[in-house]
Amino acid sequence: MAVVPGARALPDSIDFLPVLSRGKHKHPSRGACFMEYTALLAGEPFSDAPRCVDRELAAVLRHANDTLSDADRPRLLSLLGRSIGLAVRPPAPPRGQEPGDDDIARYARTTVRLHRDVSARFMAAIGHEPTPEELRLHDEGRDVDDLFWYLMHEPTVLHTSAEYVDRLIERLDLLHDCYERALSEQALPRVEVHREPAAPVPPCMDPSPVPLGPPAQGAPLR
């Protein structure tokens, strides 16, 4: 079970706050992207792909972290820790044993069902009726990450960075809500976490802003 010292508190072994910054980092002393910060909060090894977060949701958040300028990236702080536990619980065989083929297949099917459910909820929430071609392009909703960024330009194309950032933050909040509802309403087993009272986090940003350049299609590359 992942131990989470709170959405805005770091484990006792970490005595400093990493700078929330772009890209992947080797150590928290050199900064942390949003998902690396999330791994620290969850008590997991320092990584941009913590096991307690669904892989598609983690991909969206990594790309959001890298898309935002240093000046706008702190707006992600309101979501910090919310993704912890939003993943289907993986098979847990007895100690010293590997999960069986049936357990692995069941886990894969359940994860696919979650992704498709999340995508359907997300599209309905923003009023987007997908075409057969769009469904094919995004694997019937399995590719949540690509679908999320594809829909950033729907229903209208935005013309300023400020509008783009506002929409991005709103849609990230919506995506978390879709995951929470899908897991709850399908009664899907999710990664167990334990939360303690949160502590406030001071601003985390790099000193030199980088201009925002929203991708025309798809997510930015890491």
Backbone bond lengths (Angstrom), bond angles and torsions (degrees), N, CA, C in turn:
res aa  C-N    CA-C-N  psi(-1)  N-CA   C-N-CA  omega(-1)  CA-C   N-CA-C  phi
1 M - - - 1.464 - - 1.523 109.58 -
2 A 1.318 116.35 130.99 1.457 119.98 179.43 1.522 110.12 -73.36
3 V 1.300 116.54 131.75 1.460 121.09 178.31 1.522 108.48 -96.19
4 V 1.316 116.57 122.24 1.457 121.56 -176.27 1.512 109.87 -115.67
5 P 1.321 119.87 109.43 1.448 122.45 -178.08 1.519 113.12 -74.62
6 G 1.314 118.49 22.89 1.456 121.74 178.60 1.509 110.90 109.67
7 A 1.322 115.51 151.41 1.460 120.07 -176.24 1.510 111.91 -63.00
8 R 1.340 118.26 -20.57 1.452 119.62 -177.05 1.531 111.03 -135.47
9 A 1.299 115.42 37.84 1.462 119.94 175.84 1.514 108.81 -135.91
10 L 1.319 117.06 143.09 1.450 121.67 -179.75 1.522 110.52 -99.47
11 P 1.334 117.88 152.33 1.466 120.59 177.02 1.524 110.65 -58.23
12 D 1.326 115.54 157.18 1.464 120.53 -178.02 1.524 112.09 -60.44
13 S 1.353 117.01 -25.87 1.457 120.15 -177.87 1.527 111.99 -71.98
14 I 1.341 117.29 -14.18 1.462 121.50 178.98 1.525 108.05 -105.78
15 D 1.336 117.42 114.71 1.459 120.49 -174.66 1.532 112.02 -106.17
16 F 1.339 117.22 20.02 1.453 120.48 176.83 1.526 108.15 -149.47
17 L 1.326 115.59 163.31 1.457 120.71 179.39 1.521 109.25 -103.60
18 P 1.334 118.91 119.18 1.460 120.33 178.39 1.531 110.66 -64.22
19 V 1.317 115.74 154.46 1.452 121.10 174.34 1.524 108.62 -80.95
20 L 1.321 117.13 125.93 1.454 121.65 177.70 1.519 107.97 -71.93
21 S 1.327 117.23 114.10 1.459 120.44 -172.18 1.519 111.50 -147.16
22 R 1.310 114.57 172.34 1.458 122.15 -175.05 1.526 112.17 -75.41
23 G 1.334 115.89 147.23 1.448 121.03 171.64 1.515 114.96 86.66
24 K 1.332 114.70 -175.22 1.453 122.76 -179.27 1.518 109.37 -97.47
25 H 1.337 116.41 145.08 1.460 120.89 -175.22 1.527 110.18 -126.51
26 K 1.331 115.96 149.21 1.463 120.82 179.40 1.521 112.73 -81.16
27 H 1.349 116.31 -27.37 1.467 120.37 -176.30 1.529 108.37 -154.38
28 P 1.342 117.75 146.74 1.465 120.45 -179.54 1.524 114.13 -56.15
29 S 1.340 117.01 -25.70 1.461 119.20 179.32 1.521 111.70 -65.59
30 R 1.332 116.38 -17.83 1.461 120.89 178.81 1.519 112.47 -99.42
31 G 1.328 116.10 6.39 1.448 121.04 -178.78 1.515 111.08 111.58
32 A 1.322 115.84 176.96 1.460 120.92 179.31 1.516 109.07 -153.94
33 C 1.326 115.68 138.38 1.458 118.88 171.03 1.530 107.52 -80.08
34 F 1.328 116.70 176.65 1.457 120.63 -175.74 1.527 111.86 -58.75
35 M 1.340 117.07 -42.15 1.454 119.03 -177.79 1.523 112.28 -76.17
36 E 1.326 118.36 -31.57 1.466 120.69 174.80 1.525 109.65 -65.30
37 Y 1.324 116.14 -38.37 1.465 120.85 176.18 1.527 109.86 -63.58
38 T 1.347 115.13 -41.34 1.459 120.46 179.27 1.526 110.91 -61.55
39 A 1.338 116.64 -40.63 1.467 120.38 178.33 1.523 110.78 -60.36
40 L 1.331 116.83 -42.22 1.466 120.38 178.17 1.527 110.70 -62.18
41 L 1.329 116.44 -44.14 1.463 120.29 -179.55 1.526 111.85 -63.26
42 A 1.331 115.67 -31.22 1.463 120.40 -178.95 1.529 112.39 -85.06
43 G 1.327 117.14 -2.28 1.455 119.63 -178.29 1.510 113.28 74.49
44 E 1.335 117.16 19.18 1.462 121.84 178.65 1.528 110.18 -94.04
45 P 1.330 117.16 166.61 1.467 120.36 173.77 1.526 110.17 -58.01
46 F 1.318 116.78 149.31 1.461 122.71 -178.32 1.529 109.44 -63.99
47 S 1.327 116.13 112.09 1.453 121.63 -174.60 1.520 108.84 -160.68
48 D 1.352 116.98 153.59 1.461 119.33 176.36 1.524 111.23 -91.97
49 A 1.338 117.43 10.53 1.464 121.64 176.81 1.523 109.71 -136.54
50 P 1.336 118.16 65.40 1.467 120.63 -179.73 1.523 111.91 -62.19
51 R 1.319 116.27 143.82 1.468 120.76 -176.61 1.518 112.67 -68.18
52 C 1.318 117.86 -20.01 1.460 120.83 -176.03 1.529 113.01 -83.25
53 V 1.328 118.05 1.81 1.469 121.98 -179.76 1.527 108.83 -123.19
54 D 1.320 116.85 133.72 1.461 120.90 177.87 1.527 110.41 -54.45
55 R 1.311 116.90 140.53 1.467 120.95 -173.34 1.527 112.91 -62.51
56 E 1.342 117.80 -35.60 1.465 119.63 179.88 1.528 110.96 -72.26
57 L 1.321 117.28 -40.67 1.463 120.64 176.41 1.519 110.28 -63.93
58 A 1.325 116.85 -41.35 1.466 120.74 178.66 1.525 110.64 -61.75
59 A 1.327 117.41 -39.39 1.465 120.79 179.31 1.527 110.74 -63.65
60 V 1.325 117.13 -43.27 1.467 120.68 177.71 1.526 110.20 -59.12
61 L 1.316 116.81 -44.35 1.462 120.91 -176.46 1.525 112.11 -71.26
62 R 1.326 117.81 -35.49 1.464 119.75 174.72 1.524 110.35 -62.19
63 H 1.317 115.92 -44.72 1.454 119.71 -178.77 1.535 111.52 -68.22
64 A 1.326 116.78 -35.58 1.464 119.25 176.19 1.521 110.45 -64.03
65 N 1.327 116.34 -43.48 1.465 121.30 178.28 1.527 110.93 -56.15
66 D 1.339 116.46 -43.42 1.458 120.51 -175.14 1.521 112.57 -81.56
67 T 1.334 117.32 -21.70 1.463 121.12 178.84 1.522 111.50 -76.58
68 L 1.321 116.64 -38.80 1.465 120.81 -176.13 1.526 111.34 -70.90
69 S 1.311 115.39 145.32 1.458 120.39 174.37 1.520 109.46 -71.34
70 D 1.316 116.92 165.90 1.462 120.94 177.88 1.523 111.30 -60.67
71 A 1.318 116.66 -32.07 1.464 120.35 179.83 1.518 111.65 -71.76
72 D 1.346 117.18 -32.98 1.467 120.62 -176.76 1.523 113.71 -94.68
73 R 1.338 117.88 -19.40 1.460 120.88 -175.32 1.534 113.41 -56.82
74 P 1.334 121.12 -35.22 1.467 119.71 178.73 1.528 114.26 -59.77
75 R 1.326 118.10 -14.82 1.466 119.69 176.83 1.527 111.59 -66.93
76 L 1.326 116.59 -16.47 1.460 120.36 175.66 1.526 112.61 -72.62
77 L 1.324 117.40 -16.73 1.468 120.78 -174.46 1.525 112.95 -59.13
78 S 1.345 116.62 -28.40 1.465 119.01 179.41 1.532 111.63 -65.50
79 L 1.333 117.06 -19.19 1.463 121.73 -179.81 1.525 112.50 -100.56
80 L 1.315 117.79 -5.18 1.454 121.32 -173.43 1.530 111.54 -60.94
81 G 1.308 116.61 122.43 1.457 122.54 -179.78 1.508 114.51 94.08
82 R 1.334 117.79 -16.62 1.463 120.00 -176.01 1.526 111.91 -68.75
83 S 1.318 117.12 -27.92 1.471 119.86 -178.27 1.524 112.77 -78.98
84 I 1.316 117.73 -12.24 1.467 120.56 -177.89 1.532 110.22 -63.45
85 G 1.308 115.94 124.42 1.465 121.09 -178.99 1.504 114.26 92.94
86 L 1.342 118.06 -9.67 1.466 120.61 -179.09 1.529 109.76 -83.87
87 A 1.307 114.39 72.89 1.459 122.13 179.13 1.523 108.17 -161.59
88 V 1.318 115.00 151.54 1.463 119.62 176.24 1.518 108.71 -68.42
89 R 1.302 116.43 135.11 1.454 119.91 -179.38 1.529 110.35 -67.17
90 P 1.319 118.51 125.22 1.473 120.83 -179.41 1.518 111.03 -72.18
91 P 1.340 116.87 163.68 1.469 119.91 178.20 1.523 110.77 -57.66
92 A 1.325 115.36 143.34 1.470 120.50 179.48 1.528 108.87 -125.67
93 P 1.326 117.74 82.74 1.472 120.51 -179.75 1.523 110.63 -70.58
94 P 1.313 117.66 165.21 1.467 120.40 175.84 1.526 111.00 -55.90
95 R 1.302 115.78 151.72 1.460 121.51 -177.76 1.533 111.27 -53.18
96 G 1.328 115.52 132.17 1.450 120.25 178.75 1.511 114.81 86.90
97 Q 1.351 117.29 -0.19 1.456 120.99 -180.00 1.529 110.73 -116.34
98 E 1.317 116.25 156.15 1.454 122.26 175.75 1.529 108.91 -93.11
99 P 1.350 117.74 149.57 1.467 118.89 176.97 1.525 110.86 -63.73
100 G 1.322 116.80 144.81 1.456 121.48 -179.65 1.520 111.73 -75.75
101 D 1.326 115.92 164.87 1.462 121.04 -179.37 1.524 111.52 -59.87
102 D 1.330 117.04 -39.36 1.462 120.35 -179.64 1.524 110.88 -64.52
103 D 1.327 116.19 -40.59 1.467 120.00 179.42 1.531 110.68 -65.61
104 I 1.321 116.41 -40.84 1.458 120.44 179.68 1.519 110.48 -65.52
105 A 1.328 117.03 -42.96 1.462 121.18 179.61 1.523 110.96 -65.10
106 R 1.335 117.01 -40.09 1.468 120.87 179.36 1.532 110.36 -65.08
107 Y 1.319 116.32 -40.59 1.468 121.04 178.18 1.530 110.80 -63.32
108 A 1.334 116.51 -42.33 1.467 120.43 179.57 1.526 110.78 -64.33
109 R 1.328 117.41 -43.80 1.469 120.62 179.92 1.519 111.05 -63.75
110 T 1.325 115.92 -40.87 1.461 120.22 -179.37 1.530 110.90 -65.38
111 T 1.325 116.46 -39.40 1.465 120.57 178.99 1.523 110.73 -65.96
112 V 1.323 117.63 -41.97 1.464 121.26 176.92 1.522 110.15 -60.63
113 R 1.324 116.27 -43.79 1.468 120.14 179.37 1.521 110.94 -61.88
114 L 1.332 116.24 -39.12 1.467 119.91 177.21 1.521 110.73 -62.60
115 H 1.326 117.69 -47.83 1.458 120.89 -177.80 1.522 111.66 -60.65
116 R 1.318 117.11 -43.38 1.464 120.42 -179.67 1.519 111.28 -66.94
117 D 1.321 116.44 -38.65 1.463 120.68 178.27 1.529 110.32 -65.24
118 V 1.328 116.53 -45.71 1.465 120.67 179.34 1.526 110.46 -60.28
119 S 1.320 117.44 -45.14 1.464 121.09 -179.40 1.522 111.21 -62.28
120 A 1.326 116.88 -43.08 1.462 120.55 179.64 1.528 110.78 -63.30
121 R 1.314 117.57 -43.30 1.458 121.41 178.90 1.532 110.77 -64.24
122 F 1.331 115.78 -41.98 1.461 120.07 -178.15 1.525 110.81 -64.24
123 M 1.332 117.27 -45.91 1.461 120.28 179.88 1.523 111.35 -64.43
124 A 1.319 116.92 -40.30 1.466 119.82 178.26 1.523 110.99 -63.89
125 A 1.320 116.64 -38.43 1.467 120.79 -177.10 1.523 112.32 -66.57
126 I 1.331 117.32 -32.55 1.470 119.32 -179.94 1.526 111.45 -96.92
127 G 1.333 116.49 4.25 1.452 120.65 176.42 1.516 114.60 74.64
128 H 1.330 116.74 31.76 1.471 119.92 -178.93 1.520 109.88 -104.61
129 E 1.329 115.73 122.82 1.464 121.94 175.75 1.524 108.21 -97.84
130 P 1.327 118.29 107.18 1.470 119.84 -174.12 1.526 112.07 -70.78
131 T 1.304 115.24 144.71 1.461 121.29 173.62 1.524 108.34 -83.72
132 P 1.338 117.54 161.06 1.473 119.57 175.94 1.524 111.95 -55.89
133 E 1.343 117.44 -35.68 1.452 120.81 179.68 1.531 111.11 -67.07
134 E 1.332 117.18 -39.93 1.466 120.57 178.29 1.526 110.94 -65.37
135 L 1.329 116.61 -39.72 1.461 119.97 178.08 1.526 110.54 -64.43
136 R 1.336 116.24 -41.28 1.457 119.41 178.32 1.525 110.50 -64.80
137 L 1.347 115.31 -41.87 1.457 120.40 -177.56 1.524 111.79 -61.58
138 H 1.330 116.27 -34.42 1.467 120.36 -176.65 1.529 111.99 -109.67
139 D 1.339 115.14 27.85 1.468 121.87 171.71 1.518 112.03 54.49
140 E 1.332 115.21 47.09 1.469 121.47 177.55 1.529 112.39 57.79
141 G 1.327 116.77 28.75 1.457 120.41 177.69 1.512 114.59 96.87
142 R 1.327 117.69 -2.52 1.468 119.63 179.88 1.525 111.75 -69.57
143 D 1.325 116.49 -30.31 1.462 120.84 -178.33 1.526 109.55 -91.39
144 V 1.313 116.13 76.07 1.470 121.85 -175.93 1.529 111.06 -62.40
145 D 1.311 117.09 -39.73 1.463 121.13 -177.28 1.527 111.33 -61.18
146 D 1.333 117.81 -55.85 1.464 120.27 -179.82 1.517 111.56 -61.74
147 L 1.326 117.54 -39.03 1.460 120.87 179.59 1.525 111.32 -63.06
148 F 1.318 116.35 -42.25 1.468 120.65 -179.66 1.528 110.23 -57.49
149 W 1.339 116.68 -48.62 1.466 119.61 -176.44 1.523 111.70 -73.44
150 Y 1.301 117.06 -32.28 1.464 121.21 175.37 1.529 110.22 -60.20
151 L 1.326 116.20 -40.28 1.468 121.31 -176.39 1.532 113.22 -82.79
152 M 1.324 117.74 -3.55 1.464 118.93 176.91 1.524 111.61 -62.47
153 H 1.309 118.22 -18.90 1.463 122.03 179.58 1.519 111.99 -102.57
154 E 1.331 116.57 14.89 1.458 122.39 176.47 1.527 109.60 -119.99
155 P 1.334 119.69 145.39 1.460 127.45 2.10 1.533 114.12 -83.00
156 T 1.325 117.23 -9.61 1.465 120.54 -179.82 1.522 109.45 -132.95
157 V 1.311 115.77 148.83 1.457 121.18 175.23 1.522 108.50 -78.71
158 L 1.330 116.33 133.29 1.459 120.99 -179.47 1.522 109.85 -91.58
159 H 1.333 115.84 150.86 1.460 119.93 -172.71 1.521 113.96 -113.87
160 T 1.339 117.80 -8.20 1.461 119.52 179.53 1.521 109.88 -130.37
161 S 1.316 115.46 154.72 1.462 120.66 177.79 1.523 111.23 -62.14
162 A 1.325 116.74 -38.63 1.468 120.43 -179.29 1.524 110.96 -61.16
163 E 1.337 116.79 -42.37 1.469 120.34 178.59 1.526 110.70 -65.05
164 Y 1.314 115.27 -40.13 1.463 120.05 -179.79 1.529 110.81 -63.47
165 V 1.320 117.12 -44.79 1.462 121.23 -179.77 1.523 110.55 -63.74
166 D 1.328 117.27 -43.07 1.465 120.71 178.85 1.530 110.56 -59.65
167 R 1.331 116.01 -45.94 1.467 119.36 179.86 1.523 110.21 -64.45
168 L 1.314 117.49 -41.44 1.465 120.87 -178.83 1.519 111.36 -60.04
169 I 1.320 117.58 -47.65 1.467 120.45 -179.12 1.523 110.70 -64.00
170 E 1.321 116.83 -42.39 1.469 120.47 178.39 1.522 111.46 -61.55
171 R 1.329 116.17 -41.32 1.464 119.69 -176.55 1.529 111.73 -75.51
172 L 1.308 117.53 -30.72 1.462 119.43 173.87 1.522 110.20 -64.19
173 D 1.311 116.64 -41.13 1.467 120.83 176.54 1.531 109.68 -61.92
174 L 1.333 116.48 -44.04 1.463 121.45 178.74 1.523 111.33 -62.54
175 L 1.326 117.17 -41.64 1.470 120.58 -179.24 1.527 110.71 -62.48
176 H 1.315 117.04 -42.45 1.467 119.65 175.98 1.526 110.37 -59.52
177 D 1.315 116.12 -42.04 1.465 120.29 179.63 1.528 110.59 -62.11
178 C 1.328 116.87 -40.44 1.466 120.67 178.54 1.518 111.23 -62.67
179 Y 1.323 117.04 -41.25 1.469 120.72 176.92 1.526 110.70 -64.05
180 E 1.318 116.69 -45.68 1.461 120.44 -177.94 1.525 110.55 -61.81
181 R 1.323 117.04 -44.00 1.466 120.94 -179.11 1.530 111.62 -69.00
182 A 1.326 116.23 -41.93 1.465 119.17 -179.02 1.528 111.06 -62.98
183 L 1.319 117.15 -45.86 1.463 120.52 179.11 1.527 111.24 -62.72
184 S 1.330 116.04 -41.09 1.453 120.32 -177.31 1.528 112.07 -70.70
185 E 1.323 116.79 -48.82 1.457 120.34 -174.26 1.523 112.69 -73.05
186 Q 1.325 117.11 -26.51 1.462 119.60 175.17 1.518 111.99 -88.52
187 A 1.322 116.25 -2.71 1.468 121.65 -177.99 1.522 110.66 52.91
188 L 1.335 115.19 41.86 1.460 120.19 179.72 1.521 110.39 -80.68
189 P 1.325 117.54 136.67 1.466 119.57 176.19 1.517 109.83 -66.89
190 R 1.310 117.89 128.38 1.457 122.07 -178.30 1.526 110.59 -117.97
191 V 1.299 115.41 165.98 1.460 120.22 179.86 1.517 109.28 -60.43
192 E 1.318 116.34 128.50 1.460 120.46 -178.94 1.524 110.62 -79.89
193 V 1.320 115.37 137.57 1.456 120.84 177.35 1.515 109.03 -135.39
194 H 1.311 114.58 159.33 1.464 121.11 176.73 1.510 107.89 -125.18
195 R 1.308 117.64 119.46 1.456 121.58 -177.12 1.527 111.20 -104.39
196 E 1.318 115.26 137.70 1.449 122.01 173.93 1.516 108.41 -109.18
197 P 1.331 119.49 166.75 1.464 121.05 179.59 1.524 111.21 -53.03
198 A 1.328 115.56 136.33 1.460 120.78 -176.92 1.523 111.62 -80.63
199 A 1.307 114.48 150.81 1.461 121.19 174.69 1.518 108.49 -112.67
200 P 1.351 118.87 147.75 1.464 120.27 -178.31 1.519 111.90 -64.71
201 V 1.311 115.28 149.45 1.457 121.95 179.65 1.521 109.23 -113.30
202 P 1.321 118.66 128.31 1.459 120.06 176.54 1.517 110.18 -71.32
203 P 1.339 118.18 163.94 1.462 120.35 -179.43 1.517 111.27 -55.87
204 C 1.346 116.31 139.79 1.452 122.13 178.91 1.518 108.08 -125.70
205 M 1.308 117.42 107.77 1.456 119.96 178.67 1.518 109.12 -155.37
206 D 1.306 115.73 157.74 1.454 121.02 175.90 1.517 109.32 -81.30
207 P 1.346 119.17 154.76 1.449 121.05 -176.00 1.524 114.34 -72.03
208 S 1.322 118.61 -28.40 1.467 119.51 -175.23 1.516 111.17 -111.33
209 P 1.358 118.29 112.14 1.459 120.67 -178.91 1.522 111.27 -63.09
210 V 1.338 115.03 148.62 1.453 121.64 175.29 1.516 107.57 -116.50
211 P 1.347 120.18 130.64 1.463 121.85 -177.48 1.519 111.19 -56.41
212 L 1.327 116.06 141.67 1.451 121.77 179.48 1.517 109.54 -81.41
213 G 1.302 116.14 131.61 1.454 119.78 176.60 1.503 109.51 -131.54
214 P 1.355 119.10 87.09 1.465 121.43 -177.06 1.515 110.86 -61.59
215 P 1.342 116.67 137.79 1.445 120.15 -178.19 1.529 111.12 -68.33
216 A 1.310 116.68 145.07 1.456 120.12 179.27 1.518 110.82 -68.43
217 Q 1.325 116.27 -40.17 1.461 121.22 177.09 1.514 108.56 -150.38
218 G 1.310 115.10 143.31 1.461 119.15 178.43 1.511 112.05 74.36
219 A 1.309 116.28 173.68 1.457 121.54 -177.76 1.511 110.54 -84.79
220 P 1.344 117.10 154.60 1.447 120.08 176.02 1.525 110.58 -66.88
221 L 1.322 116.23 149.65 1.445 120.38 -178.80 1.515 110.81 -82.56
222 R 1.315 117.31 139.68 1.466 122.19 177.30 1.506 109.12 -90.67
